[in-house]
Amino acid sequence: VRELRRKPQRTVFRLTLVNQYNTENVAAYADLVRLGWPDFIEVKGVTYCGTSAASTLRMKENVPRHEEVVRFCAALCEALASDTAPRDKRTWLGTEPETGPLQRDLNCDEKRTSVNNMENNNRRCNRKDEEEGVGINFSGPYSIACEHEHSCCVLIALRRFLVNGVWHTWIDYEKFNALARSGRTEFTAAEYAAPTPSWAVFRSNEKGFDPTQVRVHRKSGNTTVVTSSC
């Protein structure tokens, strides 16, 4: 973990949550984060693979729901809220960025009225957070940036990846490949970061599901095809 801390490129911690095993260790995980200061923390609920002699995990007892993963992530951000990230983990292309208000819809490729959609999403997001007791924390170095409800996965990011109100958690692979071929060894994560699509941002209507794909719900033998637009 300490070696990872020295890397200027994109760094990620990945954590699989298992109820009754590791969901209560928020303070200990916060200590681990302080050792490495990763750019991102990807937290996923364990995937149940059925009953077997090799595993004692049970669906009801051990597999967290998506909102349980969200609450864990919110608690982890809160545990780190009073910390100050090292300077190199606060800067963006050499300067400390102005994070600004979260603009959830400005990353969308389609034409739309960004201000109205931002206001609508913020109102919806605030209502849902109030209902579930989970908010987006901007008082510390980390915040929940993205979610993919279908795979029970949440992404925490350093605040420096929120540039002018827009999350930049994706990778521009053309830039990354060019940097990798350049021979430079000290290029930074900011140099190949790309804006996050609006549908991938935490509390978006799509909850991380790509609207260009088709989602199928099967309940009680009935099949429902659900599509959405950005």
N, C-alpha and C positions, 0 to 999 in steps of 0.2 A: 504494500500500500504506500509506503514512504517513497519507494522508487517511482511509482505511478505519479506521485505528487510532482516529480521533477519534469514530467513531460509537458511541453507546451502545446501539443496537439490535443485533440478531443479525447477526453477520458470519461469512462462510464463505470459506475458501480451497478451491479445487477443483484437483486434480492428477490428470492421466492418466498412468499409468506405462506406459512402453514399454521392454521389455528391450533392452539394448545401446544405449539412448539416454539415459535419465535415471534409472535405478534405482540408480546408484552415487553420486548427488549429495546424500546425506543431510545432510551438514554444511552445504552451501550452502542447502538448503531450510530447515534450522533457522535459519540467519541471516535468511532471508526472513520466517519466522514471528516472529522477535524484532522485526522492524520493524512488523508489523501486529497481533500478538497476537489472531488471529481466535478467535471462540468455538468454531468447528468447522473441521476440516480433512477434506474428503471426498476420499478417494483411490480411484481406480478403474483397473482394468486396461484397456488399450486394447481396443476392440472390433474384431475382424478383419472386414473388409468384402469380402474376396476379392482376388484378384490383378488389378491394372490397371496401365496405363502411368503413371498418376498417383501410384502408391504403390509403394514398395519393401518395405513391411512383409510379413513372413512369419509364419504362424501359429506354427510351431515356434520360431523364433528370437526373435520380438519380442513375442508375447502372453503376459503373465505369468499364472500360475495364481493362484487365490484365495489360497493359503497364501503365495505370494511377495509378494502385496500386503500380507497380514497382517504378514509379517516386515519389510517396508519400514516399515510404520506403527509397529511395535514399536521399530525402530531410530531412527525420528524422535522418538518419545517419549523414548527413552533419551538421545538427543543433547541434548534440552531438560531432562533430569531435574534438573540442577543449577541451573537458572534459577528465578527467582522472578517470577511474573506481577505486573504492575502492580496496585495495590490495587483499582482499579475492575474488574479482570478476576478478582479473587478474591472479591469481595463478591456477596452474593445478597440482594436487597431491603434493602440497606444494611448487612448484617452478613456476616461470613465464616462460611459454613455448616460444620457438622460433617458431613464426608463419610460417616463410619461404614463398616461392612463392606458390601460390595456385595450388595444383596438382589435377586437376579435375578428373582424370581417375584412380588414384591409389586405389580407393575403390572397383573396379569392381572384381567380383568373377571369371569371365572368364579370360583365358590367353590372354594377348595382350601386344603390345609394348607400355609401359606406357609413355615413353618420347615422342615418336612421337605423340601419341594421346593427350598428354598434350599440345604440341606445336600447334597441329591442333585446339584444342578446344580454346586455348588462342587467336589464330589468329581470329577464328570465333567470339569469344566473344568480342574481341576488336572492330572488324568491326561493330557488331550489336550495341554495346554501343555507338560508335561514331555516327552511324546513328540515334539513338534515344536519344542521349544526356544523357544517363544514364551509369554511371561507377560503378565499385565496389570499395568502399572506404575502404582503409586500414590505413587511417591516424588517425582514432579515435577508441573509444572503441567498436563500433558496426559496423557490415557490413552485407549486404544481403548475406545469406548463401544458401537458397533453394527457389525453387518456384514450384508450381503446377498449371500450366496455365489452365488446364481443370476446376479447381474449383476457379480460380481467387484468388489464395492465395500465399503469399510471407512470408518467414521466415527470420527475422533479428536475428543475434546471436552475443553474446559477442565474441571478437576476441580470447579469451582464448580457445574457442572450435575449433579453427583452429590450429591443432597440427602437426608440421612438414609439413605444406602445405595441410593437409587433414582435412576436416570438420568432427567433431564428434557430430552430432546433434541427432543421433538416440539413442535408449535406449536398453541396454543389460538387458532384463527382468530377466534372470537367476541370474545375479549379483545383480540386484535390489532386487529381492525376498530374496536372501541370506542375503543381508545387512539388509533388513527389519526384517527378522527373527532373526538376530544376537543380537538384543537388543540395538545396538548402535543407538543413536539419532542424532549424529552430523556427519554422513557420508555425503559426498559431491557429487554434480552432476558429477564430473569427475570420480568418482569411478564406475559408471555404465553407462558411455557414450559409444556409439558404433560408428564406422565410418559411415559416410553418403554414401549410394550408389551413384555411379557416375551419374546415371540418375536423381537423385533428386537434384543435385547441381545446383545452379543458372546459367542459360545460357547453360545448357547441351542441347544436341540435342533433348533429350526426353522431356524436359521441365517439369520434375517431373512425367511423366507417366511411370509406371512400365513396362519394356519391356517384362516381362513374361505374361502380360495380353494382351488382344486383344481390340483394339480400333476401333470403328465403326463411320465413318463419313457419315451423311445423308444430301445430298444437292440436291435440285431439284428432289426429288424422287429417286435419285440414291444412292445406298449403297456401300461404299468403306471400306473394312477392312484394317486397317493399323497395321502392327506389326513392331517392331524394336528390335535390339539386343544390349546388353550392350557393 
